[in-house]
Amino acid sequence: MQTKLNNRDKEIILKKFRDTFETNAQIVSTAAGRAELIGGHTDYNEGFVAACAIDKSFSVAARLRNDKIIIMYSDWAKESFEFELSKKIKSTDKPKWANYGIGAAALLAQAGLFNCGAELFITGDVPVGAGLSSSAAIEVSIANAFLALGNNEKKITKEKLAAICQKAENEYADSPCGIMDQTIVLNGRKDHALFLDCRSLAIEQLPFDTANFRIMVFNSMVRHEVGAGDYGSRKEQCRKALEIIQKKYPDAKALRDIDSKKLADFEKNLDPVLFKRASHVVDENARVLAAADTLKKNDMKKFGQLMYKSHCSARDLYEISCNEIDFLVEKIVEYGALGARLCGGGFGGAAVAIADAETAQKIKEKVFADYKKRFGIDSKIYIVRPSDGTEISRL
């Protein structure tokens, strides 16, 4: 499924909506997944990231109701969830996926941007738990569906909508994500990567040479959940490190305000674990800035080298990798990719790589075979393209 749905995909989702709700949909809203090219765990430290929306997405076919009831049907979970739109909407323990829609509805209602019932059919091909931000794709596609049904798309900026979707994930899905995923999805542009300043939310579109290079995503099939405790603990460790650093540098509002030279002063004063966490964030921000410059120059060899250094830091300093991802990264590079790294929150999920167009398919085949032999797991490997982030079709 692509962000801009072709006629066949659109017909399929519209038929599924009719079969489910016995009526016709009024709109189809689509939002892409994203590939984090470089910038691991920098977003919630007000740092920098380079990422792109990809040509895998979630779509929502939707129709208004005459009451306050919202019914959502999940095509992948094969189940529906129903709730009433009110000021006291709460998250649900089961099914977990419904909280993305609950949060979007509740926060848009609070903002005066949605106030009626609806029927939604949700489907997509962003692999869940693979570090490709399926959650942001679901949130944004649902939120845009609600806005389109109320003719309110032009009443909110992309920046404010990203903040609403992030808050929905933080407060309703109990996931401590930063602002990066939603921002990338909402601003994705075909054949471009985005450089994002996570403090100012300033975006720079960087051309990506899709004629000669490919982005490859290797799903380890080891389930990744941002809401799990390890992700939150890394965020807390960064906060603790910053508190100590601020005693000497009170003007530092976040770890992005510290360079490696200043951080070196704290090697003996910081707990070793906190020093490692801060070192990763500080060095990763520097790598992202360098990576953005290499994309401007189309120096993909250098970009790949920075990706691999990013992975080593995530593995050794931030300690968010696992044996399966480490194996994938090493094999991907061994077989000719320009670079590879852990993608997303870590603790499983996917590796992302850059390869020239001629060798991408060979890398895919060799890595699949080696991974199956080593772990007995059929990995899922995708060759993706930078994509437009969202689309809304009125019917």
C-alpha positions as CSV (number, residue, x, y, z in Angstrom):
1,M,0.0,0.0,0.0
2,Q,1.3,3.4,-0.9
3,T,0.6,6.8,0.6
4,K,-1.1,7.9,-2.6
5,L,-3.5,5.0,-3.0
6,N,-4.0,3.6,-6.5
7,N,-7.5,2.9,-7.7
8,R,-7.2,-0.8,-6.9
9,D,-6.2,-0.3,-3.3
10,K,-8.9,2.4,-2.9
11,E,-11.5,0.1,-4.3
12,I,-10.5,-2.7,-1.9
13,I,-10.7,-0.5,1.3
14,L,-14.0,1.0,0.1
15,K,-15.5,-2.5,-0.4
16,K,-14.3,-3.6,3.0
17,F,-15.9,-0.6,4.5
18,R,-19.2,-1.4,2.8
19,D,-19.0,-5.1,3.8
20,T,-18.4,-4.0,7.5
21,F,-20.8,-1.2,7.9
22,E,-23.3,-1.8,5.1
23,T,-23.0,1.7,3.8
24,N,-20.5,3.8,1.8
25,A,-17.5,5.6,3.1
26,Q,-17.3,9.4,2.7
27,I,-13.5,9.8,2.9
28,V,-10.2,7.8,2.8
29,S,-7.3,9.1,4.9
30,T,-3.8,7.7,4.4
31,A,-0.6,8.2,6.4
32,A,2.8,6.7,5.8
33,G,5.2,4.9,8.1
34,R,8.6,6.3,8.5
35,A,12.2,5.2,8.3
36,E,14.5,6.8,10.8
37,L,17.7,7.1,8.8
38,I,19.8,8.5,11.6
39,G,19.1,10.2,15.0
40,G,18.3,7.5,17.5
41,H,16.6,8.7,20.7
42,T,17.6,12.3,20.0
43,D,14.0,13.6,19.6
44,Y,13.0,13.6,23.2
45,N,16.4,15.2,24.0
46,E,15.4,18.2,21.8
47,G,18.0,17.1,19.3
48,F,18.2,16.4,15.5
49,V,17.0,13.6,13.3
50,A,17.0,12.7,9.6
51,A,14.2,10.4,8.5
52,C,11.7,9.9,5.7
53,A,8.1,8.9,5.2
54,I,8.0,5.6,3.3
55,D,5.7,3.9,0.7
56,K,4.0,1.7,3.3
57,S,1.0,3.2,5.1
58,F,-2.2,2.9,7.0
59,S,-5.5,4.0,5.5
60,V,-8.8,4.8,7.1
61,A,-12.1,4.7,5.3
62,A,-14.7,6.7,7.3
63,R,-18.2,8.0,7.4
64,L,-20.1,10.3,9.8
65,R,-22.8,9.1,12.1
66,N,-25.8,11.0,13.4
67,D,-24.9,10.4,17.1
68,K,-21.8,10.5,19.2
69,I,-20.8,6.9,18.8
70,I,-17.4,6.0,17.2
71,I,-17.0,2.5,15.8
72,M,-13.5,1.5,14.7
73,Y,-12.7,-1.8,12.9
74,S,-9.2,-3.0,12.7
75,D,-8.4,-5.1,9.5
76,W,-5.2,-6.6,11.0
77,A,-6.7,-7.4,14.4
78,K,-10.1,-8.5,12.9
79,E,-12.0,-6.8,15.6
80,S,-14.0,-3.7,16.3
81,F,-14.1,-1.2,19.2
82,E,-16.9,1.2,20.0
83,F,-17.0,4.2,22.3
84,E,-18.9,7.4,22.8
85,L,-17.4,10.8,22.1
86,S,-17.4,12.8,25.3
87,K,-15.1,15.0,27.4
88,K,-14.3,12.1,29.7
89,I,-13.1,9.5,27.2
90,K,-10.6,7.1,28.8
91,S,-8.1,4.7,27.3
92,T,-8.9,1.0,27.2
93,D,-6.9,-2.0,28.4
94,K,-8.1,-4.1,25.5
95,P,-7.7,-3.8,22.6
96,K,-4.6,-1.7,22.8
97,W,-4.7,-0.5,19.2
98,A,-8.0,1.3,19.9
99,N,-6.2,3.8,22.1
100,Y,-4.7,5.6,19.1
101,G,-8.2,6.3,17.9
102,I,-9.5,7.1,21.3
103,G,-6.7,9.6,22.0
104,A,-7.1,11.3,18.6
105,A,-10.8,11.6,19.0
106,A,-10.6,12.9,22.6
107,L,-7.9,15.5,21.9
108,L,-9.5,16.8,18.7
109,A,-12.8,17.1,20.5
110,Q,-11.1,19.1,23.3
111,A,-9.6,21.4,20.6
112,G,-13.1,21.9,19.1
113,L,-12.1,20.1,15.9
114,F,-14.4,17.1,16.0
115,N,-17.7,16.6,17.7
116,C,-19.7,13.8,16.2
117,G,-19.8,10.0,15.8
118,A,-18.1,8.1,13.0
119,E,-17.5,4.7,11.5
120,L,-13.9,3.8,10.6
121,F,-12.3,0.9,8.8
122,I,-8.6,0.8,9.4
123,T,-6.1,-1.2,7.3
124,G,-2.5,-0.9,6.3
125,D,0.9,-2.6,5.5
126,V,3.3,-0.8,7.9
127,P,4.6,-3.8,10.0
128,V,3.5,-3.4,13.6
129,G,6.4,-3.5,16.1
130,A,9.1,-3.2,13.5
131,G,10.4,0.3,14.4
132,L,8.7,1.9,11.4
133,S,6.3,3.9,13.4
134,S,3.1,2.1,12.6
135,S,1.6,3.9,15.7
136,A,2.2,7.3,14.1
137,A,0.8,6.1,10.8
138,I,-2.4,4.9,12.6
139,E,-2.8,8.0,14.7
140,V,-2.3,10.5,11.9
141,S,-4.5,8.6,9.4
142,I,-7.3,8.5,12.1
143,A,-6.8,12.1,13.1
144,N,-6.9,13.3,9.5
145,A,-10.1,11.2,8.9
146,F,-11.8,12.9,11.8
147,L,-10.7,16.3,10.6
148,A,-11.8,15.6,7.0
149,L,-15.2,14.4,8.2
150,G,-15.7,17.7,10.0
151,N,-14.1,19.8,7.1
152,N,-11.6,21.0,9.7
153,E,-8.3,20.2,8.0
154,K,-7.4,23.8,7.3
155,K,-8.1,24.9,10.9
156,I,-5.0,23.2,12.3
157,T,-1.3,23.4,11.4
158,K,0.7,20.3,10.8
159,E,2.8,21.3,13.8
160,K,-0.2,21.4,16.1
161,L,-1.6,18.2,14.7
162,A,1.7,16.4,15.3
163,A,1.6,17.6,18.9
164,I,-2.0,16.3,19.3
165,C,-1.0,12.9,17.8
166,Q,2.1,12.7,20.1
167,K,0.0,13.5,23.1
168,A,-2.6,10.8,22.1
169,E,0.2,8.3,22.1
170,N,1.8,9.5,25.3
171,E,-1.4,9.8,27.3
172,Y,-3.8,7.2,25.8
173,A,-1.4,4.6,24.5
174,D,1.0,4.9,27.4
175,S,3.9,5.3,25.0
176,P,6.6,7.9,25.9
177,C,7.5,8.8,22.3
178,G,9.0,12.1,21.1
179,I,7.6,14.4,18.4
180,M,9.7,13.0,15.6
181,D,7.5,10.3,14.2
182,Q,4.3,12.3,13.8
183,T,6.2,15.3,12.3
184,I,7.9,13.1,9.7
185,V,4.7,11.4,8.7
186,L,2.8,14.7,8.3
187,N,5.6,16.4,6.4
188,G,7.0,13.6,4.3
189,R,7.8,14.4,0.7
190,K,8.4,12.0,-2.2
191,D,12.1,11.5,-3.0
192,H,13.2,13.5,0.0
193,A,14.5,12.9,3.5
194,L,13.6,15.4,6.3
195,F,16.1,17.0,8.6
196,L,14.2,17.9,11.8
197,D,15.2,20.1,14.7
198,C,13.1,18.6,17.5
199,R,13.3,21.7,19.6
200,S,12.2,24.3,17.1
201,L,10.4,21.8,14.9
202,A,12.1,23.4,11.9
203,I,12.2,21.1,8.9
204,E,14.5,21.0,5.9
205,Q,13.7,18.8,3.0
206,L,16.8,17.0,1.7
207,P,16.9,15.4,-1.7
208,F,17.4,11.7,-1.7
209,D,18.9,10.1,-4.9
210,T,16.2,7.4,-5.5
211,A,17.5,6.8,-9.0
212,N,20.8,5.3,-7.7
213,F,20.2,4.3,-4.1
214,R,17.7,2.3,-2.1
215,I,16.5,2.4,1.4
216,M,16.2,-1.1,2.8
217,V,14.3,-2.1,6.0
218,F,15.0,-5.5,7.6
219,N,12.3,-6.5,10.0
220,S,14.0,-8.8,12.6
221,M,10.5,-10.1,13.6
222,V,11.6,-9.5,17.2
223,R,8.7,-7.5,18.6
224,H,9.4,-3.9,19.5
225,E,7.1,-1.9,21.8
226,V,7.8,1.7,22.6
227,G,5.5,1.5,25.6
228,A,7.7,-1.1,27.2
229,G,9.8,-0.1,30.2
230,D,13.2,-0.1,28.7
231,Y,12.4,2.8,26.4
232,G,11.0,4.9,29.2
233,S,14.1,4.1,31.4
234,R,16.4,5.5,28.7
235,K,14.4,8.7,28.7
236,E,14.6,8.9,32.5
237,Q,18.4,8.3,32.4
238,C,18.9,11.2,30.0
239,R,16.9,13.4,32.3
240,K,19.0,12.5,35.3
241,A,22.2,13.0,33.4
242,L,21.0,16.5,32.3
243,E,20.2,17.5,35.9
244,I,23.8,16.9,36.9
245,I,25.2,18.6,33.9
246,Q,23.0,21.6,34.5
247,K,24.7,22.3,37.8
248,K,27.8,23.4,35.8
249,Y,25.9,24.5,32.7
250,P,22.6,26.0,33.9
251,D,21.8,27.3,30.4
252,A,21.6,23.8,29.0
253,K,17.9,23.1,28.5
254,A,18.6,19.6,27.0
255,L,21.4,17.3,26.1
256,R,21.4,18.8,22.6
257,D,23.0,21.9,24.2
258,I,26.1,19.9,25.3
259,D,29.0,19.0,23.0
260,S,31.4,16.1,23.5
261,K,34.1,18.4,25.0
262,K,31.8,19.7,27.7
263,L,30.5,16.2,28.4
264,A,34.0,14.9,28.9
265,D,34.2,17.0,32.1
266,F,31.6,14.8,33.6
267,E,33.1,11.4,33.0
268,K,34.1,11.0,36.6
269,N,31.1,12.8,38.1
270,L,28.4,10.9,36.3
271,D,27.3,7.4,37.0
272,P,28.9,5.3,34.2
273,V,25.5,4.3,32.8
274,L,24.3,7.9,32.7
275,F,27.6,9.0,31.1
276,K,27.1,6.4,28.3
277,R,23.5,7.4,27.7
278,A,24.5,11.1,27.5
279,S,27.5,10.3,25.3
280,H,25.3,8.5,22.7
281,V,22.8,11.5,22.5
282,V,25.6,14.1,22.2
283,D,27.5,12.2,19.6
284,E,24.4,11.2,17.7
285,N,23.3,14.8,17.3
286,A,26.7,15.6,15.8
287,R,26.3,12.6,13.4
288,V,22.9,13.8,12.3
289,L,24.2,17.3,11.5
290,A,27.0,15.7,9.5
291,A,24.6,13.3,7.8
292,A,22.4,16.2,6.6
293,D,25.4,17.8,5.0
294,T,26.3,14.5,3.2
295,L,22.8,14.3,1.8
296,K,23.0,17.8,0.4
297,K,26.3,16.7,-1.3
298,N,24.8,13.3,-2.3
299,D,27.8,11.7,-0.6
300,M,26.0,8.5,0.2
301,K,29.2,6.6,1.1
302,K,29.8,9.1,4.0
303,F,26.2,8.9,5.0
304,G,26.4,5.1,5.2
305,Q,29.5,5.3,7.4
306,L,27.6,7.7,9.8
307,M,24.7,5.2,9.9
308,Y,27.0,2.4,11.0
309,K,28.7,4.6,13.7
310,S,25.2,5.4,14.9
311,H,24.4,1.7,15.3
312,C,27.6,1.0,17.2
313,S,26.7,3.8,19.6
314,A,23.1,2.5,20.0
315,R,24.5,-0.9,20.7
316,D,27.4,0.0,23.0
317,L,26.4,3.3,24.7
318,Y,22.6,3.4,24.7
319,E,22.3,-0.4,24.9
320,I,19.1,-0.7,23.0
321,S,20.1,-3.3,20.4
322,C,19.8,-7.1,20.5
323,N,21.6,-10.1,19.0
324,E,19.3,-10.3,16.1
325,I,19.6,-6.7,15.0
326,D,23.4,-6.7,15.5
327,F,23.6,-9.8,13.3
328,L,21.5,-8.1,10.6
329,V,23.5,-4.9,10.6
330,E,26.9,-6.8,10.3
331,K,25.6,-9.0,7.5
332,I,24.0,-6.1,5.6
333,V,27.3,-4.2,5.6
334,E,29.3,-7.3,4.8
335,Y,27.3,-7.9,1.7
336,G,27.8,-4.4,0.3
337,A,25.4,-1.9,1.8
338,L,26.9,1.5,2.3
339,G,25.6,1.6,5.9
340,A,23.1,0.1,8.3
341,R,21.7,0.8,11.8
342,L,19.1,0.0,14.3
343,C,15.9,1.8,13.3
344,G,13.4,3.1,15.8
345,G,13.1,2.7,19.6
346,G,15.2,-0.5,19.8
347,F,14.9,-3.7,21.7
348,G,14.0,-5.5,18.5
349,G,12.2,-4.1,15.5
350,A,14.1,-3.4,12.4
351,A,17.4,-2.4,10.8
352,V,17.6,0.3,8.1
353,A,20.2,0.4,5.4
354,I,21.3,2.4,2.4
355,A,22.5,0.4,-0.7
356,D,23.1,1.2,-4.3
357,A,20.3,0.1,-6.6
358,E,22.3,-2.6,-8.3
359,T,23.2,-4.6,-5.2
360,A,20.1,-4.1,-3.1
361,Q,18.3,-7.2,-4.2
362,K,21.4,-9.4,-3.8
363,I,21.8,-8.1,-0.2
364,K,18.2,-8.9,0.5
365,E,18.5,-12.5,-0.6
366,K,21.8,-13.2,1.2
367,V,20.8,-11.6,4.5
368,F,17.5,-13.4,4.5
369,A,19.2,-16.8,4.1
370,D,21.9,-16.1,6.7
371,Y,19.3,-14.8,9.2
372,K,17.1,-17.8,8.7
373,K,20.1,-20.1,9.2
374,R,21.3,-18.3,12.4
375,F,18.0,-17.7,14.2
376,G,15.5,-19.9,12.4
377,I,13.4,-16.8,11.7
378,D,12.0,-15.6,8.3
379,S,12.9,-12.0,8.4
380,K,10.8,-9.6,6.3
381,I,12.8,-7.3,4.1
382,Y,11.5,-4.3,2.3
383,I,13.0,-2.0,-0.3
384,V,11.2,1.3,0.3
385,R,11.2,4.8,-1.2
386,P,10.9,8.2,0.4
387,S,7.2,9.0,0.1
388,D,4.6,11.7,0.6
389,G,3.4,11.4,4.1
390,T,-0.4,11.8,4.0
391,E,-3.3,11.9,1.6
392,I,-7.0,12.6,2.0
393,S,-9.6,11.6,-0.6
394,R,-13.2,12.7,-0.5
395,L,-15.6,10.4,-2.2
